[in-house]
Amino acid sequence: MPKQINVALIGNPNTGKTSVFNALTGLNQKVGNYPGITVEKKEGICKLPRGVKAHIIDLPGTYSLNASSLDENVVIELLLNKNDKDFPDVAVVVSDVENLKRNLLLYTQIKDLEIPTILVINMSDRMAYKGIQLDIPYLEQELQTKIALISTRKNKGIDQLKELITNYKELSSTPCLSASEIDTEYFDKLRKAFPNQLLYKLWLVITQDVNFGKVDRNEIDAINSFKTKGKADLKRLQQKETIKRYQFINNTLKQGQTIDLKTAKDLRIKLDRVLTHKVWGYLIFFVILLTIFQAIYEWAQVPMELIDGAFAWLSEWTQSILPEGVFTNLITEGIIPGLGGIVIFIPQIAFLFLFIAILEESGYMSRVVFLMDRIMRRFGLSGKSVVPLISGTACAIPAIMATRNIESWKERLITILVTPFTTCSARLPVYLIIIELVIPEGRFLGLGYQPLTLMLLYLIGFGTAIVSAWILNKILKMKSKTFFVVEMPNYKLPLFKNVALTVLEKTKSFVFGAGKIILAISIVLWFLASYGPGDSFNNAEEIVTVEYASENLSSEELQQKISSHKLEHSFIGIAGQAIEPAIRPLGYDWKIGIAIVSSFAAREVFVGTLATIYSVENDDVDTITNRMAKDTNRTTDGKLFTLASGISLLLFYAFAMQCMSTLAIVKRETNTWKWPMLQLVIMTAFAYVVALIAYQFLK
Amino acid sequence: MNTIVQNILVFIALAIAMWFLLNKFGVLPKKKTSGSKACGQDDCGCH
């Protein structure tokens, strides 16, 4: 059986590595038209011609082999360690046809590690449009490699790439630049001290600012016969190396590439001038946001009503076909309403992700990052923090992981700490159901109050994140200096396949990720709501019948009173009433209290919890929203969900750290419990105070 | 009989749900895995 070939996909950010990975492996990893999507290596298997298999590793984007951030370390760690099981037999350097000069810097560095290397020139479909012509045989000869000219968008050239990978042993391992050219005397000494080591690898180990777990830098320092240069001298040599590389690249491209500049100047420049304008840019972004939130409400209404009705019917139908008993009740009062409470929000979440995917795919998101950088700088953060904050609209977990490409630890820590303020998709069901209950349906200048409220909540989240960042920047005493260079990708017509896959993946992870937790919590909550200790629960029927004997209630009304009495004296009722004094000043009752506590597992559990509690309390077939709208507050005797309690609840969820998984990921990324615990205490206390003020002011 | 079966099913469902939640949120001890290599096995040295 032939050995599996290890293939590493390497390249600058946003050259389409993940698209090449997907084309080779048939997998559907997330792609996007902005840099920094991949921060961890991803793996897949590719079937090559003649029955050969390749193990493909998609590595995070890096501009060079001089690591400055965690995600870049991943690349260098792998390339410098021959003992790593994933060490590549062949490196595939993915470049973008429009940025070949810059992309080739990384290529020449990898080539100098004497790893067989294939150069992939991606986005070839744009060559004619941009007036670019390439002399491939000449480039192959000068760069001493094989080149695959491909277009992942048009699915062209992938077979040729597979063929080249299969025949990787035929590739030349000759370096592009001899390392000793940088400083002959210094490198001669280095060669003598380590005769069995690759010169360029030694040079990389010496010049990196970070420690590699598997590559021993101390080993070099320990040799007496070789004296490492000082930091400043090493920096000078690094600059000399870069200049030498660019001289080589310029000479190669002078003959190997021709660009018709008249054709190259196109719509992009004109669009950029408007979309990144210091006034129009923000205005256009604001209008786009308004359109998105309006559309989320308008378009999702019909499918949401259908889903709501379908779950109410499913509950009734299940009850009619199953034998009477507690297990049937668990299904019809616990599981179905619990899941229905969350499934109803699929259309709105899918539409939100649809818009985000289109903005990413089109290249507009990079312009947003550029716009936001102007704001962020005033708050002590660079634009690199914008990518995590924007991707936090889906989920804080990948967003916090995306901070790995921030070089400065202080800036990275601040971004990690403030990212949970960004409105994630888990907050969406909570916001939507409360907004529907307490915000009227009217319109202002053609825009609905409800979509406007939702947009305001997103802006509050983002605003709080950057204000908190500013405060943290003043408080945290750490030295930090960072530079932000944003890559402006070309505008592209979003590919239907990529957009559809992103929407499907995100919606699937929302439903199945949270769905399993909601299902489990629904079962536990139903049990706690349906069982209770003592006579008050067990003799509820007798107690209520005696209590209301004089009031001539119909049997349905009496049954309702019995259900309410049982719920209040159930395990969950007792627990809820124990916490009620703490949340009463915020305008909440014990049911909301239980929903808040259980939603610490995941915010969307709030809706599922209320759906289950109301379903146990009320035997009528009705939607969750109607049940919540009818409920009364025992303290005020008015409705439970009013403008005051609703706004208080919305603000509580906007600021509270209600997510165990986020805390776990913050612990992992900061390597201590100190930061997640501070996050939990400060965010929750702040949420409580704001919710309290809002309720007391509005009631 | 039906009541007993239904009660047993409820308690089985409850046990599974509890096990899932405890496992999910790390209350139950987990098998040691080889850890993420995303930022190296050792201290990356950046902080």
Interface residues (C-beta under 8 A of the other chain):
Chain A: V39 E40 K41 S69 L70 N73 V74 E77 D209 V210 N211 F212 G213 K214 P323 G325 V326 F327 T328 L330 M401 R404 E407 W409 R412 L413 K516 I517 L519 A520 I521 I523 V524 F527 A601 M660 A664 N671
Chain B: N2 T3 V5 Q6 N7 L9 V10 A13 L14 I16 A17 M18 F20 L21 K24 F25 G26 S36 K37 A38 C39 G40 Q41 D42 D43 C44 G45 C46 H47
